[in-house]
Amino acid sequence: MAWIRTISPEDAQGPLKRLYDAAIQRAGKVWNIVRLMSLRPAVLDASMGLYREVMYGSSGLTRAEREFLATVVSKANHCHY
C-alpha cells in the first residue's frame, strides 16, 4: 500500500491553513484528496480553482448535470470521491 506524507489540519500554517479552513467551511472537513496536495499549497490552490471553474463556472450544463457526470466518472474509475 502506498503512503504519502501529508500535513494535518492541526499542523497547517500560512496559505495551507487558509486553504484547509476554506475546505472545512465548504465541506465540513478536509478530505484526503485535499490533504494529498498539502505539501504544495500553490498546487492545491490551483486545483481548487480548476474545480470551482468546472463545477460552478459558465457552462451549458446545470450544476446537477455536472455533479451527475462527476459521479458517473468516479464510479467508472472505482473512486469514492
TORPAFI-27428 format. One record per residue: residue number from 1; residue in one letter; x, y, z of N, C-alpha, C, O, CB in turn. Coordinates in steps of 0.001 Angstrom, whole numbers. Atoms other than C-alpha are relative to their C-alpha. Glycine has a CB too. Layout:
<rs>
<r resi="NUM" resn="a" n_px="X" n_py="Y" n_pz="Z" ca_px="X" ca_py="Y" ca_pz="Z" c_px="X" c_py="Y" c_pz="Z" o_px="X" o_py="Y" o_pz="Z" cb_px="X" cb_py="Y" cb_pz="Z"/>
...
</rs>
This chain:
<rs>
<r resi="1" resn="m" n_px="846" n_py="-1183" n_pz="0" ca_px="0" ca_py="0" ca_pz="0" c_px="889" c_py="1242" c_pz="0" o_px="1861" o_py="1315" o_pz="752" cb_px="-962" cb_py="0" cb_pz="1225"/>
<r resi="2" resn="a" n_px="-765" n_py="-1241" n_pz="84" ca_px="1324" ca_py="3443" ca_pz="-916" c_px="-289" c_py="891" c_pz="1203" o_px="-1373" o_py="851" o_pz="1785" cb_px="-324" cb_py="746" cb_pz="-1304"/>
<r resi="3" resn="w" n_px="177" n_py="-957" n_pz="-1092" ca_px="1842" ca_py="6082" ca_pz="1730" c_px="565" c_py="1325" c_pz="-459" o_px="1685" o_py="1389" o_pz="-966" cb_px="693" cb_py="-487" cb_pz="1322"/>
<r resi="4" resn="i" n_px="-419" n_py="-1342" n_pz="402" ca_px="2064" ca_py="9794" ca_pz="1043" c_px="-41" c_py="892" c_pz="1229" o_px="-1056" o_py="977" o_pz="1920" cb_px="-909" cb_py="571" cb_pz="-1144"/>
<r resi="5" resn="r" n_px="-50" n_py="-920" n_pz="-1138" ca_px="3193" ca_py="12270" ca_pz="3669" c_px="-909" c_py="1201" c_pz="-279" o_px="-895" o_py="1768" o_pz="-1371" cb_px="1466" cb_py="469" cb_pz="275"/>
<r resi="6" resn="t" n_px="884" n_py="-1158" n_pz="104" ca_px="624" ca_py="14996" ca_pz="4277" c_px="127" c_py="838" c_pz="1267" o_px="704" o_py="401" o_pz="2263" cb_px="-1477" cb_py="-442" cb_pz="-227"/>
<r resi="7" resn="i" n_px="40" n_py="-886" n_pz="-1155" ca_px="174" ca_py="17906" ca_pz="6645" c_px="-1435" c_py="-8" c_pz="531" o_px="-2384" o_py="245" o_pz="-212" cb_px="474" cb_py="1460" cb_pz="-371"/>
<r resi="8" resn="s" n_px="1328" n_py="63" n_pz="-609" ca_px="-2731" ca_py="17545" ca_pz="9068" c_px="-580" c_py="1402" c_pz="145" o_px="166" o_py="2382" o_pz="162" cb_px="62" cb_py="-702" cb_pz="1374"/>
<r resi="9" resn="p" n_px="617" n_py="-1313" n_pz="-223" ca_px="-5238" ca_py="20365" ca_pz="9541" c_px="516" c_py="673" c_pz="1279" o_px="623" o_py="1898" o_pz="1335" cb_px="-1522" cb_py="-145" cb_pz="72"/>
<r resi="10" resn="e" n_px="-496" n_py="-558" n_pz="-1266" ca_px="-3913" ca_py="20812" ca_pz="13090" c_px="1391" c_py="619" c_pz="-148" o_px="1745" o_py="1536" o_pz="594" cb_px="34" cb_py="-1086" cb_pz="1074"/>
<r resi="11" resn="d" n_px="-1369" n_py="-479" n_pz="190" ca_px="-369" ca_py="21415" ca_pz="11801" c_px="142" c_py="1014" c_pz="-1137" o_px="1231" o_py="1544" o_pz="-1357" cb_px="906" cb_py="-1166" cb_pz="-262"/>
<r resi="12" resn="a" n_px="-56" n_py="-913" n_pz="1141" ca_px="-1244" ca_py="23610" ca_pz="8812" c_px="262" c_py="1429" c_pz="461" o_px="-221" o_py="1864" o_pz="1506" cb_px="-1304" cb_py="-64" cb_pz="-803"/>
<r resi="13" resn="q" n_px="-310" n_py="-1403" n_pz="-265" ca_px="103" ca_py="27157" ca_pz="8735" c_px="-66" c_py="791" c_pz="-1296" o_px="-24" o_py="223" o_pz="-2387" cb_px="1393" cb_py="144" cb_pz="655"/>
<r resi="14" resn="g" n_px="-68" n_py="-888" n_pz="1154" ca_px="3" ca_py="30142" ca_pz="6413" c_px="-1027" c_py="-313" c_pz="-1063" o_px="-2194" o_py="-559" o_pz="-757" cb_px="1355" cb_py="-60" cb_pz="-601"/>
<r resi="15" resn="p" n_px="942" n_py="235" n_pz="1110" ca_px="-1522" ca_py="29602" ca_pz="2951" c_px="-723" c_py="-1346" c_pz="107" o_px="-1905" o_py="-1436" o_pz="-225" cb_px="740" cb_py="69" cb_pz="-1328"/>
<r resi="16" resn="l" n_px="655" n_py="1302" n_pz="-128" ca_px="-2207" ca_py="25914" ca_pz="3643" c_px="-1112" c_py="50" c_pz="1028" o_px="-2174" o_py="-535" o_pz="815" cb_px="1014" cb_py="-1076" cb_pz="379"/>
<r resi="17" resn="k" n_px="1045" n_py="-126" n_pz="-1017" ca_px="-4143" ca_py="26775" ca_pz="6796" c_px="-1220" c_py="703" c_pz="-579" o_px="-2352" o_py="297" o_pz="-317" cb_px="526" cb_py="766" cb_pz="1230"/>
<r resi="18" resn="r" n_px="1132" n_py="-711" n_pz="625" ca_px="-6277" ca_py="29227" ca_pz="4818" c_px="-753" c_py="-927" c_pz="-959" o_px="-1983" o_py="-914" o_pz="-992" cb_px="500" cb_py="1264" cb_pz="-761"/>
<r resi="19" resn="l" n_px="650" n_py="938" n_pz="922" ca_px="-6955" ca_py="26564" ca_pz="2162" c_px="-761" c_py="-1077" c_pz="759" o_px="-1873" o_py="-1440" o_pz="375" cb_px="1036" cb_py="-648" cb_pz="-927"/>
<r resi="20" resn="y" n_px="691" n_py="991" n_pz="-826" ca_px="-7816" ca_py="23984" ca_pz="4823" c_px="-1241" c_py="602" c_pz="652" o_px="-2296" o_py="-31" o_pz="687" cb_px="945" cb_py="-554" cb_pz="1077"/>
<r resi="21" resn="d" n_px="1167" n_py="-657" n_pz="-618" ca_px="-10097" ca_py="26460" ca_pz="6607" c_px="-1128" c_py="148" c_pz="-1015" o_px="-2297" o_py="-53" o_pz="-683" cb_px="390" cb_py="1390" cb_pz="569"/>
<r resi="22" resn="a" n_px="1019" n_py="-120" n_pz="1057" ca_px="-11891" ca_py="27082" ca_pz="3290" c_px="-619" c_py="-1360" c_pz="-295" o_px="-1824" o_py="-1453" o_pz="-526" cb_px="615" cb_py="597" cb_pz="-1292"/>
<r resi="23" resn="a" n_px="517" n_py="1352" n_pz="244" ca_px="-12216" ca_py="23314" ca_pz="2758" c_px="-976" c_py="-404" c_pz="1099" o_px="-2025" o_py="-988" o_pz="826" cb_px="1158" cb_py="-1018" cb_pz="-84"/>
<r resi="24" resn="i" n_px="876" n_py="327" n_pz="-1133" ca_px="-13718" ca_py="22897" ca_pz="6226" c_px="-1310" c_py="765" c_pz="-109" o_px="-2383" o_py="217" o_pz="147" cb_px="695" cb_py="321" cb_pz="1343"/>
<r resi="25" resn="q" n_px="1223" n_py="-800" n_pz="149" ca_px="-16158" ca_py="25725" ca_pz="5590" c_px="-872" c_py="-552" c_pz="-1133" o_px="-2099" o_py="-554" o_pz="-1030" cb_px="353" cb_py="1484" cb_pz="-273"/>
<r resi="26" resn="r" n_px="715" n_py="506" n_pz="1174" ca_px="-17119" ca_py="24207" ca_pz="2224" c_px="-574" c_py="-1398" c_pz="228" o_px="-1714" o_py="-1670" o_pz="-151" cb_px="927" cb_py="-19" cb_pz="-1204"/>
<r resi="27" resn="a" n_px="389" n_py="1406" n_pz="-65" ca_px="-17290" ca_py="20508" ca_pz="3140" c_px="-117" c_py="-562" c_pz="1411" o_px="-488" o_py="-1722" o_pz="1590" cb_px="976" cb_py="-810" cb_pz="-757"/>
<r resi="28" resn="g" n_px="103" n_py="464" n_pz="-1380" ca_px="-17196" ca_py="20299" ca_pz="6931" c_px="1222" c_py="-746" c_pz="493" o_px="1310" o_py="-1092" o_pz="1671" cb_px="-1187" cb_py="-872" cb_pz="142"/>
<r resi="29" resn="k" n_px="-1240" n_py="702" n_pz="-361" ca_px="-13785" ca_py="18601" ca_pz="6886" c_px="1003" c_py="176" c_pz="-1123" o_px="676" o_py="703" o_pz="-2186" cb_px="-260" cb_py="-1516" cb_pz="275"/>
<r resi="30" resn="v" n_px="-1027" n_py="5" n_pz="1038" ca_px="-10530" ca_py="18326" ca_pz="4968" c_px="94" c_py="-1424" c_pz="-527" o_px="615" o_py="-2308" o_pz="152" cb_px="1392" cb_py="508" cb_pz="548"/>
<r resi="31" resn="w" n_px="-20" n_py="1328" n_pz="608" ca_px="-10915" ca_py="15353" ca_pz="2636" c_px="1429" c_py="-382" c_pz="-358" o_px="2270" o_py="483" o_pz="-604" cb_px="-905" cb_py="-46" cb_pz="-1254"/>
<r resi="32" resn="n" n_px="-1343" n_py="495" n_pz="314" ca_px="-7875" ca_py="13173" ca_pz="1936" c_px="494" c_py="466" c_pz="-1362" o_px="1689" o_py="712" o_pz="-1528" cb_px="16" cb_py="-1508" cb_pz="50"/>
<r resi="33" resn="i" n_px="-417" n_py="-454" n_pz="1327" ca_px="-7845" ca_py="14219" ca_pz="-1718" c_px="578" c_py="1419" c_pz="71" o_px="1449" o_py="1775" o_pz="-724" cb_px="-1192" cb_py="-45" cb_pz="-985"/>
<r resi="34" resn="v" n_px="-541" n_py="-1345" n_pz="-224" ca_px="-7202" ca_py="17779" ca_pz="-488" c_px="1329" c_py="-105" c_pz="746" o_px="2294" o_py="576" o_pz="400" cb_px="-1009" cb_py="883" cb_pz="798"/>
<r resi="35" resn="r" n_px="-1227" n_py="167" n_pz="-790" ca_px="-4598" ca_py="16658" ca_pz="2064" c_px="1166" c_py="-511" c_pz="-844" o_px="2322" o_py="-226" o_pz="-533" cb_px="-250" cb_py="-959" cb_pz="1158"/>
<r resi="36" resn="l" n_px="-1066" n_py="518" n_pz="850" ca_px="-2656" ca_py="14878" ca_pz="-695" c_px="841" c_py="1104" c_pz="-626" o_px="1998" o_py="872" o_pz="-978" cb_px="-584" cb_py="-864" cb_pz="-1083"/>
<r resi="37" resn="m" n_px="-727" n_py="-1127" n_pz="590" ca_px="-1641" ca_py="18283" ca_pz="-2052" c_px="560" c_py="948" c_pz="1054" o_px="1027" o_py="2036" o_pz="717" cb_px="-909" cb_py="767" cb_pz="-938"/>
<r resi="38" resn="s" n_px="-365" n_py="-894" n_pz="-1094" ca_px="-754" ca_py="19730" ca_pz="1360" c_px="1453" c_py="459" c_pz="-21" o_px="1763" o_py="1531" o_pz="499" cb_px="-275" cb_py="-672" cb_pz="1292"/>
<r resi="39" resn="l" n_px="-1405" n_py="-404" n_pz="55" ca_px="2994" ca_py="19811" ca_pz="698" c_px="244" c_py="1065" c_pz="-1057" o_px="1309" o_py="1683" o_pz="-1086" cb_px="880" cb_py="-1204" cb_pz="-275"/>
<r resi="40" resn="r" n_px="-95" n_py="-1004" n_pz="1069" ca_px="2352" ca_py="22096" ca_pz="-2294" c_px="-1264" c_py="860" c_pz="-5" o_px="-2125" o_py="683" o_pz="-867" cb_px="205" cb_py="-683" cb_pz="-1392"/>
<r resi="41" resn="p" n_px="1214" n_py="-815" n_pz="-93" ca_px="-250" ca_py="24706" ca_pz="-1246" c_px="-364" c_py="723" c_pz="-1298" o_px="-1546" o_py="886" o_pz="-1597" cb_px="161" cb_py="1009" cb_pz="1094"/>
<r resi="42" resn="a" n_px="305" n_py="-689" n_pz="1265" ca_px="73" ca_py="26552" ca_pz="-4578" c_px="-686" c_py="-952" c_pz="-977" o_px="-1582" o_py="-542" o_pz="-1715" cb_px="1291" cb_py="576" cb_pz="-635"/>
<r resi="43" resn="v" n_px="640" n_py="1004" n_pz="859" ca_px="-841" ca_py="23338" ca_pz="-6423" c_px="-1424" c_py="-263" c_pz="486" o_px="-2347" o_py="-371" o_pz="-321" cb_px="823" cb_py="-1322" cb_pz="-16"/>
<r resi="44" resn="l" n_px="1337" n_py="187" n_pz="-577" ca_px="-3778" ca_py="22785" ca_pz="-4051" c_px="-904" c_py="1161" c_pz="-384" o_px="-2050" o_py="954" o_pz="-786" cb_px="79" cb_py="-130" cb_pz="1538"/>
<r resi="45" resn="d" n_px="794" n_py="-1183" n_pz="334" ca_px="-4968" ca_py="26338" ca_pz="-4648" c_px="-396" c_py="-15" c_pz="-1477" o_px="-1544" o_py="275" o_pz="-1812" cb_px="783" cb_py="1286" cb_pz="329"/>
<r resi="46" resn="a" n_px="298" n_py="70" n_pz="1434" ca_px="-4720" ca_py="25916" ca_pz="-8441" c_px="-1018" c_py="-1106" c_pz="-293" o_px="-1921" o_py="-923" o_pz="-1110" cb_px="1295" cb_py="-242" cb_pz="-807"/>
<r resi="47" resn="s" n_px="931" n_py="1111" n_pz="189" ca_px="-6520" ca_py="22563" ca_pz="-8261" c_px="-1408" c_py="386" c_pz="428" o_px="-2380" o_py="67" o_pz="-257" cb_px="467" cb_py="-1227" cb_pz="782"/>
<r resi="48" resn="m" n_px="1317" n_py="-426" n_pz="-471" ca_px="-9355" ca_py="24060" ca_pz="-6234" c_px="-597" c_py="1053" c_pz="-935" o_px="-1811" o_py="1096" o_pz="-1137" cb_px="97" cb_py="555" cb_pz="1433"/>
<r resi="49" resn="g" n_px="482" n_py="-981" n_pz="983" ca_px="-9577" ca_py="26939" ca_pz="-8718" c_px="-565" c_py="-680" c_pz="-1231" o_px="-1605" o_py="-275" o_pz="-1752" cb_px="1125" cb_py="948" cb_pz="-406"/>
<r resi="50" resn="l" n_px="496" n_py="765" n_pz="1142" ca_px="-9945" ca_py="24450" ca_pz="-11561" c_px="-1337" c_py="-663" c_pz="344" o_px="-2280" o_py="-620" o_pz="-446" cb_px="1036" cb_py="-1066" cb_pz="-431"/>
<r resi="51" resn="y" n_px="1248" n_py="639" n_pz="-440" ca_px="-12603" ca_py="22538" ca_pz="-9596" c_px="-1154" c_py="1010" c_pz="23" o_px="-2242" o_py="739" o_pz="-486" cb_px="184" cb_py="-629" cb_pz="1402"/>
<r resi="52" resn="r" n_px="1068" n_py="-1015" n_pz="-71" ca_px="-14568" ca_py="25727" ca_pz="-8903" c_px="-445" c_py="433" c_pz="-1396" o_px="-1638" o_py="614" o_pz="-1637" cb_px="479" cb_py="1231" cb_pz="802"/>
<r resi="53" resn="e" n_px="350" n_py="-414" n_pz="1361" ca_px="-14422" ca_py="26737" ca_pz="-12569" c_px="-802" c_py="-1074" c_pz="-719" o_px="-1793" o_py="-770" o_pz="-1384" cb_px="1261" cb_py="325" cb_pz="-797"/>
<r resi="54" resn="v" n_px="701" n_py="1100" n_pz="672" ca_px="-15504" ca_py="23311" ca_pz="-13831" c_px="-1400" c_py="-181" c_pz="589" o_px="-2366" o_py="-362" o_pz="-152" cb_px="808" cb_py="-1316" cb_pz="124"/>
<r resi="55" resn="m" n_px="1283" n_py="307" n_pz="-641" ca_px="-18295" ca_py="22871" ca_pz="-11296" c_px="-939" c_py="1206" c_pz="124" o_px="-2156" o_py="1031" o_pz="187" cb_px="252" cb_py="-569" cb_pz="1366"/>
<r resi="56" resn="y" n_px="849" n_py="-1178" n_pz="-224" ca_px="-19539" ca_py="26470" ca_pz="-10912" c_px="94" c_py="1041" c_pz="-1111" o_px="-715" o_py="1968" o_pz="-1146" cb_px="364" cb_py="644" cb_pz="1308"/>
<r resi="57" resn="g" n_px="-188" n_py="-991" n_pz="1057" ca_px="-18293" ca_py="28374" ca_pz="-13985" c_px="-1083" c_py="-73" c_pz="-1065" o_px="-1981" o_py="-913" o_pz="-1012" cb_px="1353" cb_py="-181" cb_pz="-642"/>
<r resi="58" resn="s" n_px="958" n_py="-74" n_pz="1100" ca_px="-20226" ca_py="29256" ca_pz="-17093" c_px="52" c_py="-1289" c_pz="-818" o_px="1127" o_py="-1762" o_pz="-1187" cb_px="288" cb_py="1229" cb_pz="-900"/>
<r resi="59" resn="s" n_px="72" n_py="1277" n_pz="719" ca_px="-21417" ca_py="26135" ca_pz="-18905" c_px="-1401" c_py="-204" c_pz="-551" o_px="-2365" o_py="399" o_pz="-80" cb_px="392" cb_py="-1180" cb_pz="923"/>
<r resi="60" resn="g" n_px="1305" n_py="404" n_pz="511" ca_px="-24217" ca_py="24679" ca_pz="-20956" c_px="-654" c_py="-1063" c_pz="866" o_px="-1804" o_py="-1440" o_pz="637" cb_px="133" cb_py="-508" cb_pz="-1413"/>
<r resi="61" resn="l" n_px="527" n_py="1018" n_pz="-909" ca_px="-24660" ca_py="22111" ca_pz="-18179" c_px="-438" c_py="628" c_pz="1318" o_px="158" o_py="1597" o_pz="1787" cb_px="1052" cb_py="-1091" cb_pz="255"/>
<r resi="62" resn="t" n_px="416" n_py="-464" n_pz="-1323" ca_px="-26549" ca_py="22644" ca_pz="-14955" c_px="974" c_py="-539" c_pz="1043" o_px="1766" o_py="-1436" o_pz="754" cb_px="-1460" cb_py="-448" cb_pz="321"/>
<r resi="63" resn="r" n_px="-831" n_py="486" n_pz="-1107" ca_px="-24805" ca_py="22159" ca_pz="-11612" c_px="-310" c_py="-1474" c_pz="274" o_px="600" o_py="-2269" o_pz="509" cb_px="-233" cb_py="853" cb_pz="1282"/>
<r resi="64" resn="a" n_px="401" n_py="1390" n_pz="-244" ca_px="-26782" ca_py="18938" ca_pz="-11123" c_px="569" c_py="-934" c_pz="-1075" o_px="1019" o_py="-2036" o_pz="-764" cb_px="-1540" cb_py="-114" cb_pz="41"/>
<r resi="65" resn="e" n_px="-553" n_py="823" n_pz="1075" ca_px="-25680" ca_py="17618" ca_pz="-14528" c_px="1506" c_py="-199" c_pz="184" o_px="2032" o_py="-1283" o_pz="-69" cb_px="-288" cb_py="642" cb_pz="-1368"/>
<r resi="66" resn="r" n_px="-1447" n_py="116" n_pz="-236" ca_px="-22044" ca_py="18352" ca_pz="-13670" c_px="286" c_py="-982" c_pz="1129" o_px="1199" o_py="-1801" o_pz="1028" cb_px="608" cb_py="1377" cb_pz="333"/>
<r resi="67" resn="e" n_px="-179" n_py="935" n_pz="-1115" ca_px="-22359" ca_py="16516" ca_pz="-10350" c_px="-288" c_py="-1428" c_pz="-448" o_px="410" o_py="-2364" o_pz="-58" cb_px="-915" cb_py="380" cb_pz="1182"/>
<r resi="68" resn="f" n_px="339" n_py="1329" n_pz="522" ca_px="-24016" ca_py="13602" ca_pz="-12140" c_px="1156" c_py="-563" c_pz="-820" o_px="1534" o_py="-1722" o_pz="-644" cb_px="-1281" cb_py="63" cb_pz="-858"/>
<r resi="69" resn="l" n_px="-1128" n_py="458" n_pz="812" ca_px="-21172" ca_py="13388" ca_pz="-14663" c_px="1205" c_py="-343" c_pz="869" o_px="1881" o_py="-1341" o_pz="619" cb_px="383" cb_py="1066" cb_pz="-1027"/>
<r resi="70" resn="a" n_px="-1114" n_py="281" n_pz="-911" ca_px="-18577" ca_py="13568" ca_pz="-11876" c_px="-225" c_py="-1317" c_pz="731" o_px="713" o_py="-2089" o_pz="928" cb_px="177" cb_py="1147" cb_pz="1014"/>
<r resi="71" resn="t" n_px="328" n_py="1247" n_pz="-700" ca_px="-20365" ca_py="10747" ca_pz="-10043" c_px="166" c_py="-1203" c_pz="-920" o_px="715" o_py="-2226" o_pz="-510" cb_px="-1435" cb_py="51" cb_pz="545"/>
<r resi="72" resn="v" n_px="-114" n_py="1102" n_pz="963" ca_px="-20550" ca_py="8555" ca_pz="-13152" c_px="1478" c_py="-303" c_pz="-288" o_px="1875" o_py="-1468" o_pz="-318" cb_px="-750" cb_py="348" cb_pz="-1321"/>
<r resi="73" resn="v" n_px="-1423" n_py="207" n_pz="269" ca_px="-16849" ca_py="9069" ca_pz="-13916" c_px="692" c_py="-617" c_pz="1209" o_px="1503" o_py="-1530" o_pz="1054" cb_px="677" cb_py="1327" cb_pz="-377"/>
<r resi="74" resn="s" n_px="-586" n_py="581" n_pz="-1212" ca_px="-15880" ca_py="8357" ca_pz="-10291" c_px="-372" c_py="-1476" c_pz="131" o_px="479" o_py="-2303" o_pz="458" cb_px="-465" cb_py="775" cb_pz="1247"/>
<r resi="75" resn="k" n_px="452" n_py="1393" n_pz="-70" ca_px="-17942" ca_py="5163" ca_pz="-10339" c_px="729" c_py="-856" c_pz="-1025" o_px="1181" o_py="-1958" o_pz="-713" cb_px="-1519" cb_py="-88" cb_pz="-223"/>
<r resi="76" resn="a" n_px="-690" n_py="753" n_pz="1052" ca_px="-16410" ca_py="4054" ca_pz="-13626" c_px="1474" c_py="-214" c_pz="345" o_px="2064" o_py="-1218" o_pz="-55" cb_px="-121" cb_py="730" cb_pz="-1344"/>
<r resi="77" resn="n" n_px="-1410" n_py="100" n_pz="-413" ca_px="-12938" ca_py="4665" ca_pz="-12136" c_px="172" c_py="-665" c_pz="1358" o_px="1284" o_py="-734" o_pz="1881" cb_px="626" cb_py="1376" cb_pz="37"/>
<r resi="78" resn="h" n_px="-44" n_py="638" n_pz="-1319" ca_px="-13825" ca_py="2871" ca_pz="-8884" c_px="570" c_py="932" c_pz="1074" o_px="1352" o_py="516" o_pz="1929" cb_px="834" cb_py="-1276" cb_pz="-67"/>
<r resi="79" resn="c" n_px="-490" n_py="-1023" n_pz="-922" ca_px="-13170" ca_py="6076" ca_pz="-6953" c_px="-1178" c_py="510" c_pz="831" o_px="-2199" o_py="908" o_pz="271" cb_px="694" cb_py="1176" cb_pz="-773"/>
<r resi="80" resn="h" n_px="1114" n_py="-455" n_pz="-825" ca_px="-15335" ca_py="7033" ca_pz="-3986" c_px="-84" c_py="1517" c_pz="113" o_px="-1011" o_py="2029" o_pz="741" cb_px="111" cb_py="-594" cb_pz="1370"/>
<r resi="81" resn="y" n_px="106" n_py="-1463" n_pz="18" ca_px="-14585" ca_py="10744" ca_pz="-4481" c_px="-862" c_py="420" c_pz="-1153" o_px="-1083" o_py="1614" o_pz="-1355" cb_px="1385" cb_py="665" cb_pz="-97"/>
</rs>
